[in-house]
Amino acid sequence: MSEQEAKMSVCSHHEMTNHHDFGAVERLGELLHIWRRRFVERGELAAWTERDLNDVGLSRDDVALEIDKPFWRA
């Protein structure tokens, strides 16, 4: 095999290698998990009783501000 053929073989092999960025997939999965958790937790918060809210020092207005946020906002 000539030097040129060897270079082409290495380049071709390297270019054909699968270079997925699993870090990006993991970050996306984590973001979706956070969004889902916020959605669920805000739904649970909306169901709290006045007694529950008093126990933690929140008012119904505090709850309204929180549950009106879209799931992507912290």
Secondary structure, 3 states (H helix, E strand, C coil): CCHHHHHHHHHHHHHHCCCCCHHHHHHHHHHHHHHHHHHHHHHHHHCCCHHHHHHHCCCHHHHHHHHCCCCCCC
